[in-house]
Amino acid sequence: MYFSRYHTVLTVNGKNFLFNTFNSSLIELNDVGWKEYLLLKKGQYKNISIDTLNLLKSQDFLLASKDEDEKRKKQIHDHYLTSKFENSKSVKIDIGITNRCNFHCPYCFENGNKNNKIYLNDSPSTYFMHLSAKILEYVSEQLTSGVKLITLTWYGGEPSLEWDFILNTNEKLAKICNLYQCSYSNIVVTNGYYLPDSVLSAAPNQHFQYIQITLDGPENHHNSRRNINSTTNSYSKIISNIMKLLSAKIEVVIRINIDKTNADKAKVLLNNLADTFPKNEIGKRLFVSFGRVFGSEESYSLDEYEDVYREVFTQASMLNFVIPSINVSLLSAFCSAESINNNIVIDYMGSAYCCWNDIFDKNKSVGNIFNKNFEEERASLSSLYYDELSLEKVNNGKCLECELINFCQGMCPYNRLQIKNTTSKNIYLNDFCKQIIKKRLATQIAALLLQRKNR
């Protein structure tokens, strides 16, 4: 027998848990179980009860031989490499539809591009038709190759400033997908301030998967950092608009971006939201997600953020705003940044990018969908993320050997870039990254146990 390397032990609320990082099995270890685990790790099987051995075998902690782990390792490696270049049956297209914005958020990752604007609305009206036609053409190419799911993410800038274009294009894409018996959905990442009645009336035919709206704290704090001007109550307006979306049966995800200026206010916001919205909508059509603000003096490090994240995630779980998950899956390319397949990120001029953090920076463009040789151009210019930041090279390739890789999925490529550029702490040193990942896993387990207890 061989104890699989694809596991980790975590202490959650004073109890020890054994987690299988290949198939998501979770076992709570009592005092006897903990002692038996320590013996098994030393290769001592004689004093282990039959029940314990059978349990560990049934959950694939105990394998017949080391060869089975070697097969797992190869499976992970091959699946990752394949996902980097093989076209998917589920295509995701991210479109920065405008770089205009009606808000002035101090931490916006696009701040550096705000002096170099070309507005879609300032372009000739025929440009709308060209862009729409090109998007339809690209989607049609994917459908004829057997794609079964198309998902668009509309963002910016502020995409709500281009609602007419979004609504019109959604209808066209839904029709063409229906012809090919392909599912279509779209996500809108917006500040939630501008919501005309035309959006609500058109909603039944828009195939919205969800609309993400950002609130960064209770009313006064939110208004101080996410607003049109100092006299506008954007918080009140956004809350009203979320109510309208829920009434129209549209799922909403409230995004809370966290840094050192608002971490202590996030839990207050969660309580306010729980008191504001109908209980039957929370966890059904209304959810919450969290994001780490990066790139400013007020940003938390990856490690610091996990401590804050646990507090707010646990609170959100108690209020049913989030669904904890400890499910693992075979390692894949994290996103379109480190892959050259049919998932793409483009702006309203057709310029393609590896990462949506690079959007609107023409120096980081990797081609343009209007060019005839777009695929070749994109492949030749995507070497930074696809090659240099590949898990085969980052951290000297050690990530592909890590027992936690199926859970962490190699971390966001943009974070890898920050480490490479020394703008972020090198968490790979002394396997510090494992401590960070274990914190996130422990948070999810704690929240999962809490929800089960409260059922």
N, C-alpha and C positions, 0 to 999 in steps of 0.2 A: 504493500500500500504506500501511497505517496500523498502528502498533504499539499494540495494545490497552492501555488504561489499567488493565485488570483483571489486573495481575500485580504481583509484588514480587520483589526479589532478596534472598536471605538467605545469610549466611556460616555454614556448619555444619562444624565440625571443620576449619577452614582452607580449605574449598572453597566456591565460589560456586554457588548454585542459583537457577534461574529457576522461579518457581512461578506457575501460572495460577490466579487466584483466582475464576475463573468456571467452570472445568471440572476443576480439580485436577491438571492436567498438571504434571509436574516434570522439569526438565532440568538435569543437572549441566554447568556451564560450565568448560571447560579454559581455559588462557591465551588461546588463539586465539578461543574462543567468547566470552570476556569482552570482548576488544577489539572483536569484531564487534557484540556487544550495545551497547556504548557508541556505536559508529558509528550503529547503527540508531536509538537513542534520539535522535540528532541529526538523523535523517532522511536519513542518508547510506547509500544502498543499493548504490552502484556497485561497491564493493570487497568485497562480501559474497559468499561462495561460494554456488553454487546449492544444494548440499546443506543448508547452514544455512538458507537461505530456505525451502526445501521442508519442512524439519523444523519450523520455526516456524509455517509456514502450516498444516501438518497438525495441530498442537496448538493452533491458534487464538490464537497470540500475535500473528501478523500477520494483519490483516483487510483486506478489499478497500477499505474506507473507514471514516471516522469514524462514518458513519451506523449501522454495525453495533454500535458501542459505545453509541450513543444508544438503540438498540433494547434492548440489554442493561440499560442504566440504567432504562428504562421498565419492563422486565420485572421487575426487582428491586423497584422502587417499587410496582408494581401488585400483585405477589404478596404483599408485606408488608401492604398495606392490606386486601387481600381476606382474608388469614389472621386479621385482627383481629376480623372480624365474621361470617365465613362458617363455618357448622357443619361440623365435620370428620367424615369417615367412620370415624375412629379417635378415640374419646372417652376422655379421661383424667379420672378422678375421684380427688382426694386427700381422704382423710378422717382428721381428727384425732380418733381414736376415744375418747381420754381425755386429760385433762391431769394425771392422776396420773403419778408416776414413782417407781421404787424406787431411782434413782440421784440423786446430787447433783453434777452436773457444773458447774464454776465458769463455763464459757463459754456455757452454754445460752442460746439466744436467747429462751427463754420465761421466764427468771428473773423478769422484771417482772410476770408474771401469776400467780405462784405463791401469792399471798395471796388470790386470788379464785376459788377452786375450786368446781366443782359436779361431783361424781363420777357417772359413769354408773351405777356399782354402787350408789350411794346413791339413785338414782331408783327409782320404782316399777317392778316387773318388766314392766309393760305398756309402759313407755317403750321397752324393747328392741324390742318388736314394732312400735311406731309408727315407730321409726327404720329398722328393717329394711324395713318395708313401703314407706316413702318412698323409700329407696334403690332398691328393686325397681321402684317406680313410675317413678322418673326414668329408670332404665335401659330400662324397657319403652318409654317414650316415644321414646328414642333409637333403639331397635331397629326400631320401626314406621316410622321415617323413613329407614331404609336403612343405618344404621351397621353396620360389619362387624367392628369390634374394640373391645372394652371393656377398659380397664386401670384397676384400682383401686390406689391406694397407701395402705396403712394406716400411720399414724404417730401421734404424740402430742406430749407425754407419752410414755408407754411402752406401745405397743399390745399387748405380750405380756400385760399385765394384763387384757386383754379377749379372750383367745384363743377362748373359747367363742363369743362373738358373731362374731368374725372367721370361724371355721370354719363356723358355721351359715350366715352370710350368703354366704360363698363358694360353698357348695353350691347355694344357691338361685339365685344369679346364674349359675352355670355351667349349670344346668338350663334357665333361661329363654333364655340365649344360644344354647344348643344347639338349642332350638326354632326360633330365627330363623336358624340356620346362621351364627352370629356367633362369633368367637373371644373367649374370656375369659381374662384373666390377672390376677394381682395381685402386688404387691410389699409386703413388710413391712419397715419401717425400725425396727429394734429395737436395744436394747443387748445382746441375745443372752444375757441371764443366766437368764431363766425360760423353759424349754422342756420342758413336760410331755410324757409319752409319748403323750398324746392327739393332739398335733400331728403327731408322727412317724407314728403309725398312720393318721391321716387324710390324710397328705400326698399319696398317689396321686390323690385326688379334689379336691385344693385348688387346682390350676392355679396354683401359685406360679411366677411368672416368675423371681424370685430373692428371697432374704432378705438385707437389708443389715444388717451388724453392725459396730459401731464398736470399734476397738482403737486406743489413742492412744500406744502405745509398748511397750517391753518390760515384763515382768511388774511390776516394782516401780513404774515410772513410771505405767503404766496404772492400777494399783490406787490410786495417790495422787490421781488426778483423776477417775476414773470408777469409782464404787463405791457399795455400800450403806452401808458404814461402814468405819472404819479397820482393822478386824480381819478383814475378809472378803477372800478372794483371788478377786476377780471374774474376773481374767484366766484363771486355771486353769479356772474353771467355764465361761467363754465358749469357750475352746479346745476343751473336751470337747464342748460343744454343737454347735460347728461340725463336729466329727468326726461327730457323730450325723446332722446334716443331710446331710453329704456321703454318708454311708452309705445314707441314704434317697433318694439321687439328687436332692437339692435343690440348686440353684445358690446359692452364697453370694458376696456381694461384701463384703469387709472394707473398711470406711471408716476412713481415718486423717485425723483433723482436726489441722491443723498450725498452731502458733503459735510464738513465740520460746522457749517453755519446752520444746518437745519436738522441734523440727526436727532436732536433731543425733541424736535417738534413733530417728527414723523408719527410717533405713537399717538400724539394728541390728534393729528389729522385723521388717523385710522378710526379713533373713537368718534370723531365728529362725523365721518362718513357713515359709520354704522348707525348713528342717531338720525342721520338725514335721509338715507335711502330706505325704501321698503325692504323688510327682512326677506321677503320671498324673491327679491331680485339678487340679493347678495349670494354669491356662489352659484347662481343660475345664469344670470346675464351680466352681472357686475363683479369684476375681479380687480385685483391690485397686483402690480409688479414693481420691482425695485431696480434701480440702476446706480452704479457708482459714477459720480462725476469725476472725470479725470482731466489732468492737464492744468490745474490751477493750484495756487498755494493752499487753498482750502480743501483740496482733495485728500481723501484717505488713501493710504497704501492698500494694496490687495489684502494684506494680512489684517490691517486695522479694520478694513471694511467688513470682513467676515464677522468680527465681534459685534459690530453695529447691526449687520444684517440679521444675525441670529435674534436679536431683540425685536426688531420690527417684523421679521417673518413670523416669529412665534405669536406676536400680537395679532398679525393678520390672519394667521391660522385659527386662533381662538375665535375670531370674528367671522370665519368662513370666507374670507376674501381670497384665499389662496388654496391650492390643492397640492399638498406635499407629495413629492415623488422621489423614490430611491431606485427607480428602474434604470438599468444600464442597457446599453446597446453597443453592438460592434463599432469600433472606432471608424469614423468617416471624416472626410475633409470637413472642417468646422463650418465653413460657409463658402460662398463663391470666391472669397479672397484667395484661398489656396487651391482652387480647382479651375480647370479650363474645360468646362462642359456647357450645357445649355442653360444654366442659371446665370443671370447677368444683372449688373447694376449700371444704370444709365441715368443721365440727366436729360433735361428738356431739349437740349441741342443734339441729343443722340450720342454724346460722348460716353464711353464706357469706363468703368473703374473697377478695381479689384475689391475695394472696401468702401462702404458708404461713408466712412469717416473721411475719405479722400474726395468726396463729391464736390464738384464745382472748381476744384483746383486743376486747371488745365495741364499743369506740369505732371500730374499724376494720372492723366488719362491713358488708357491702354487701347485706344482705338475708337471708332465711331460706327454705329450700326448703319449709317447711310453709305459707308464705304463698301465697295464691291468685295474687297479683300479683308473684310472685318475679322473673320475668324483667324486668319493667318496673322494679321496685325495684332490682335489681342493675345494670341499665343506667344508671339515674340516679345511682347512688352510686359508680360505678367510675371517675369522671372523673380521679382523681389519676394512676393508672397508665395508663389507656387514653388519656387526652388529654394531661395536663400532662407525663407522662414518655414520651410517644410519641416515636419517632425523628424524627418530623416537627418536633418542637419542641426536644428535647434537643440540645445542642451546635449550636444554631441550624440544625438540619436537615442539618448537614454529614455525619452518619453515612451518610445515604442516598446521598451522593455518593462515599463512600470506596471505594477499590479492595479493601479488606480486609473489607468488610461481610458477604460470604457466608461468611467463615470465623468471624468473631467474633460474628455474629448480633446485634450491637448491645449486647452485654453484659447481664448480669442487670438487670432493672428495679429490683430492690432496691438494687443498687449505684448506679444512676442516681439513686435517691431519696436515698441517702447523700450523693452529690455535690451534689444540689440543696439539701440541708439543711446543707451544709458540715461534715458529720460525717466526711467522707472527702475526700481530696485531689481537686481538680478535674483529672483526667487529660486532659481535652479541651484544656486550654491548650497552645498550641504543638504540637498533635498528639502529645502525649506518649503518648496511648492507643495510637498505632500502634506505638511501641516495645515496649509491653507485649504487644500481639497478636503482633508478630513474634517475640518471645521464645518465646511458646507454640508458634507454628508451627515455629520452629527446633527446639524440644524434640521435637516430634512427628516431624519429619524425621530428627533424629539417632537417635531410638529405633527408627524404622522401618528405617533403614540398618543399625543394630546387629543387629536381629533377622534381617534378610536375611543378614548376614555370618555369623551363628552357626548358620544352618540347615544 
